[in-house]
Amino acid sequence: MQELIEGLNNKQKEAVLATEGPCLVIAGAGSGKTKVLTHKIAYLIAEKNIAPWNILAITFTNKAANEMKERIEKLVGDAAKNIWMGTFHSICVRILRKYIDRIGFDTSFLIFDTADQRTLMKECLKALNIDDKMFTDRSVLAEISNAKNEMLEPKAYCVKYAGDFRKEKIGEIYTLYQKRLKENNALDFDDIINYTIKILTENPDALEYYTDKFQYVLVDEYQDTNKAQFTLVTILASKYGNITVVGDNDQGIYSFRRSRHFKYSKL
């Protein structure tokens, strides 16, 4: 234990040792946020005897995930290899490969990149005879992405913006775009999280499997989470409630996430 907390200041130690229940760590750039997460995960494995596969650690880039895993490996050895660690999207893809057939896709689904999305959007605009100068593929895709981040499916989007000419048109395009994606057994980047949420909320066995599995959930760069990401984390941590999130106060953690349910630690 001494080795795991060596070099940590008092607040960092407090955050590392606060393993049970929700914990929000607010810290600025260069204050040791990643160090807190890596040492906390190592502490869970080495001192609390938590199986590494029962720990979920979410970062915002693959590079950050790899660096964090390397640091943990130096502390606890090969056990670090079995931690579920990655970006929101990489974690969700693992879940989707197992369960996406529950929502009508084949498990060999494609993930469309930006170029694929633009090609498909241009086809949709042409099929609907919509002026692509007034509704450019880029602008419509950006609007659809925003809608998905707010968890607005096409039908809900159309209802919300009824009476707004431009938004109604985008709703029409959005509806066709999603239909064409499914015909291609394809998802775009934003679908990855939303479809994972859909699977978990509509399939009790899948929900039970993952909420049983992830006894501890840790999230880096929490201030950057959107509504869909926040919802996913809330679902996955719902059984045990052991969630640690780290964010930079200067970047503005959303007020609805600064919940009374978190215990605060400011580094």
C-alpha positions as CSV (number, residue, x, y, z in Angstrom):
1,M,0.0,0.0,0.0
2,Q,2.8,2.4,0.9
3,E,4.3,2.0,-2.5
4,L,1.0,2.8,-4.2
5,I,0.5,6.1,-2.4
6,E,4.1,7.1,-2.3
7,G,4.6,10.5,-3.9
8,L,0.9,11.5,-3.6
9,N,-0.1,14.6,-1.8
10,N,-2.8,14.5,0.9
11,K,-5.7,15.3,-1.5
12,Q,-4.5,12.7,-4.1
13,K,-4.2,10.1,-1.3
14,E,-7.8,11.0,-0.2
15,A,-9.1,10.5,-3.7
16,V,-7.2,7.2,-4.2
17,L,-8.4,5.7,-0.9
18,A,-12.0,6.8,-1.4
19,T,-12.9,3.6,-3.3
20,E,-16.5,3.1,-2.2
21,G,-19.4,5.2,-3.6
22,P,-19.2,8.1,-6.0
23,C,-16.2,10.4,-6.0
24,L,-15.7,13.6,-8.1
25,V,-12.1,14.9,-8.4
26,I,-11.7,18.5,-9.6
27,A,-8.2,19.3,-10.7
28,G,-6.5,21.7,-13.1
29,A,-4.0,20.9,-15.8
30,G,-0.8,19.3,-14.5
31,S,-2.1,18.6,-11.1
32,G,-1.9,14.9,-11.2
33,K,-5.4,13.8,-12.4
34,T,-4.1,10.8,-14.3
35,K,-1.8,9.8,-11.4
36,V,-4.8,9.6,-9.1
37,L,-6.7,7.4,-11.6
38,T,-3.7,5.0,-12.2
39,H,-2.9,4.7,-8.5
40,K,-6.5,4.2,-7.6
41,I,-6.9,1.4,-10.1
42,A,-3.6,-0.2,-8.9
43,Y,-4.9,0.2,-5.3
44,L,-8.1,-1.6,-6.1
45,I,-6.3,-4.5,-7.6
46,A,-3.4,-4.8,-5.2
47,E,-5.0,-3.8,-1.9
48,K,-8.7,-4.4,-2.3
49,N,-8.2,-7.7,-4.4
50,I,-10.6,-6.5,-7.1
51,A,-10.3,-8.5,-10.3
52,P,-9.0,-6.3,-13.0
53,W,-11.8,-7.3,-15.4
54,N,-14.3,-5.9,-12.8
55,I,-12.8,-2.4,-13.4
56,L,-13.9,-0.1,-16.2
57,A,-11.7,2.9,-17.0
58,I,-12.8,5.3,-19.6
59,T,-10.5,7.9,-21.3
60,F,-11.1,10.2,-24.2
61,T,-8.3,9.0,-26.5
62,N,-6.7,5.7,-27.2
63,K,-3.3,7.2,-26.5
64,A,-4.4,8.2,-23.0
65,A,-5.8,4.7,-22.4
66,N,-2.5,3.1,-23.5
67,E,-0.4,5.4,-21.4
68,M,-2.6,4.8,-18.3
69,K,-2.4,1.1,-18.8
70,E,1.4,1.2,-19.0
71,R,1.5,3.2,-15.8
72,I,-0.7,0.7,-14.0
73,E,1.3,-2.2,-15.3
74,K,4.4,-0.7,-13.7
75,L,2.5,-0.7,-10.4
76,V,0.7,-4.1,-10.5
77,G,2.3,-6.1,-13.3
78,D,0.4,-8.1,-15.9
79,A,-2.9,-7.8,-14.1
80,A,-3.2,-4.4,-15.8
81,K,-3.7,-6.2,-19.2
82,N,-7.2,-7.4,-18.0
83,I,-8.7,-4.1,-17.1
84,W,-11.5,-2.9,-19.4
85,M,-9.9,0.4,-20.4
86,G,-10.4,2.5,-23.5
87,T,-12.5,5.3,-25.0
88,F,-16.2,5.5,-24.7
89,H,-16.5,4.3,-28.3
90,S,-14.0,1.4,-28.0
91,I,-15.7,0.1,-24.9
92,C,-19.1,0.4,-26.5
93,V,-18.0,-1.4,-29.7
94,R,-17.0,-4.4,-27.5
95,I,-20.5,-4.5,-26.1
96,L,-22.1,-4.0,-29.5
97,R,-20.2,-6.9,-31.1
98,K,-21.9,-9.1,-28.5
99,Y,-25.4,-7.8,-28.4
100,I,-26.2,-5.6,-31.5
101,D,-28.3,-8.3,-33.1
102,R,-30.8,-7.5,-30.4
103,I,-31.6,-4.3,-32.3
104,G,-31.7,-5.6,-35.8
105,F,-28.0,-5.4,-36.9
106,D,-25.6,-8.1,-37.8
107,T,-22.6,-8.4,-35.4
108,S,-20.3,-7.8,-38.4
109,F,-21.6,-4.2,-38.6
110,L,-19.6,-1.4,-40.2
111,I,-18.6,1.9,-38.7
112,F,-18.8,4.7,-41.2
113,D,-16.1,7.2,-41.1
114,T,-16.5,10.9,-42.0
115,A,-16.0,10.2,-45.8
116,D,-18.6,7.4,-45.7
117,Q,-21.1,9.6,-43.8
118,R,-20.7,12.4,-46.3
119,T,-21.2,10.1,-49.2
120,L,-24.4,8.7,-47.6
121,M,-25.7,12.1,-46.7
122,K,-25.3,13.3,-50.3
123,E,-27.3,10.3,-51.4
124,C,-30.0,11.2,-48.9
125,L,-30.2,14.8,-50.0
126,K,-30.4,13.8,-53.6
127,A,-33.1,11.2,-52.9
128,L,-35.2,13.8,-51.0
129,N,-34.6,16.4,-53.8
130,I,-33.2,18.8,-51.2
131,D,-31.0,21.7,-52.3
132,D,-27.5,20.8,-51.2
133,K,-26.4,24.4,-51.2
134,M,-29.0,25.3,-48.5
135,F,-28.5,22.1,-46.7
136,T,-24.9,21.1,-47.1
137,D,-23.9,17.6,-46.1
138,R,-21.5,18.9,-43.5
139,S,-24.0,21.2,-41.8
140,V,-26.7,18.5,-41.7
141,L,-24.3,15.9,-40.4
142,A,-23.2,18.3,-37.6
143,E,-26.9,18.9,-36.7
144,I,-27.6,15.2,-36.6
145,S,-24.5,14.6,-34.5
146,N,-25.7,17.2,-32.0
147,A,-29.1,15.5,-31.9
148,K,-27.5,12.1,-31.2
149,N,-25.3,13.5,-28.5
150,E,-28.5,14.8,-26.8
151,M,-30.1,11.4,-27.4
152,L,-32.7,12.7,-29.8
153,E,-33.8,10.0,-32.3
154,P,-35.3,11.1,-35.6
155,K,-38.9,10.9,-34.4
156,A,-38.2,12.8,-31.2
157,Y,-36.2,15.4,-33.1
158,C,-39.1,16.0,-35.5
159,V,-41.5,16.4,-32.7
160,K,-39.3,18.8,-30.8
161,Y,-38.7,21.1,-33.8
162,A,-42.2,20.9,-35.4
163,G,-42.9,24.3,-37.0
164,D,-39.3,25.2,-37.6
165,F,-38.9,24.9,-41.4
166,R,-35.2,24.2,-41.5
167,K,-35.2,21.8,-38.5
168,E,-38.2,19.9,-40.0
169,K,-36.2,19.4,-43.2
170,I,-33.2,18.2,-41.2
171,G,-35.6,15.8,-39.4
172,E,-36.7,14.4,-42.7
173,I,-33.1,13.9,-43.8
174,Y,-32.1,12.5,-40.4
175,T,-34.9,9.9,-40.7
176,L,-33.7,8.7,-44.1
177,Y,-30.1,8.8,-43.1
178,Q,-30.7,6.4,-40.2
179,K,-32.8,4.1,-42.5
180,R,-30.0,4.0,-45.0
181,L,-27.4,3.3,-42.3
182,K,-29.3,0.3,-41.1
183,E,-29.8,-1.0,-44.7
184,N,-26.0,-1.0,-44.9
185,N,-25.6,-2.7,-41.5
186,A,-23.7,0.4,-40.6
187,L,-23.3,2.8,-37.7
188,D,-21.9,6.2,-37.6
189,F,-19.6,7.3,-34.7
190,D,-22.4,8.8,-32.6
191,D,-24.6,5.7,-33.0
192,I,-22.1,3.6,-31.1
193,I,-22.9,5.1,-27.7
194,N,-26.6,5.5,-28.3
195,Y,-27.1,2.0,-29.5
196,T,-25.2,0.6,-26.5
197,I,-27.6,2.6,-24.2
198,K,-30.5,1.2,-26.2
199,I,-29.3,-2.4,-25.8
200,L,-28.7,-2.0,-22.1
201,T,-32.0,-0.3,-21.4
202,E,-34.1,-2.8,-23.5
203,N,-32.3,-6.0,-22.5
204,P,-32.3,-6.9,-18.8
205,D,-29.9,-9.7,-19.3
206,A,-27.3,-7.5,-21.0
207,L,-27.8,-4.8,-18.3
208,E,-27.4,-7.4,-15.5
209,Y,-24.2,-8.8,-17.1
210,Y,-22.4,-5.5,-17.4
211,T,-23.6,-3.9,-14.2
212,D,-22.5,-7.1,-12.4
213,K,-19.2,-7.0,-14.2
214,F,-18.2,-3.3,-13.7
215,Q,-17.9,-3.0,-9.9
216,Y,-15.7,0.1,-10.2
217,V,-16.0,2.7,-13.0
218,L,-13.5,5.5,-13.5
219,V,-13.8,8.3,-16.0
220,D,-11.1,10.7,-17.1
221,E,-11.7,14.2,-18.5
222,Y,-15.3,14.1,-17.2
223,Q,-16.0,17.7,-18.1
224,D,-16.0,16.7,-21.8
225,T,-18.8,14.2,-21.5
226,N,-22.0,14.8,-23.4
227,K,-25.5,13.7,-22.4
228,A,-25.2,10.3,-24.1
229,Q,-21.8,9.5,-22.5
230,F,-23.1,10.6,-19.1
231,T,-26.1,8.4,-19.4
232,L,-24.0,5.4,-20.4
233,V,-21.7,5.8,-17.4
234,T,-24.7,6.2,-15.1
235,I,-26.1,3.0,-16.3
236,L,-22.9,1.0,-16.1
237,A,-22.2,2.2,-12.5
238,S,-25.8,1.8,-11.4
239,K,-25.5,-1.5,-9.4
240,Y,-22.5,-0.8,-7.2
241,G,-22.3,3.0,-7.4
242,N,-18.6,3.0,-7.2
243,I,-17.7,5.7,-9.7
244,T,-14.8,8.0,-9.7
245,V,-14.7,10.9,-12.2
246,V,-11.9,13.4,-12.8
247,G,-12.4,16.7,-14.5
248,D,-10.8,20.1,-14.9
249,N,-12.8,22.8,-13.2
250,D,-11.4,25.5,-15.5
251,Q,-13.0,23.7,-18.5
252,G,-16.4,23.8,-16.9
253,I,-18.0,20.6,-15.6
254,Y,-21.7,20.7,-16.5
255,S,-23.9,21.7,-13.6
256,F,-26.2,18.7,-13.9
257,R,-23.2,16.5,-13.3
258,R,-22.0,18.3,-10.2
259,S,-24.5,16.3,-8.3
260,R,-24.9,16.1,-4.5
261,H,-24.4,12.4,-5.0
262,F,-20.6,12.9,-5.5
263,K,-18.1,13.3,-2.7
264,Y,-15.7,16.1,-3.8
265,S,-12.0,16.2,-3.7
266,K,-10.1,19.1,-5.1
267,L,-6.4,18.4,-5.9
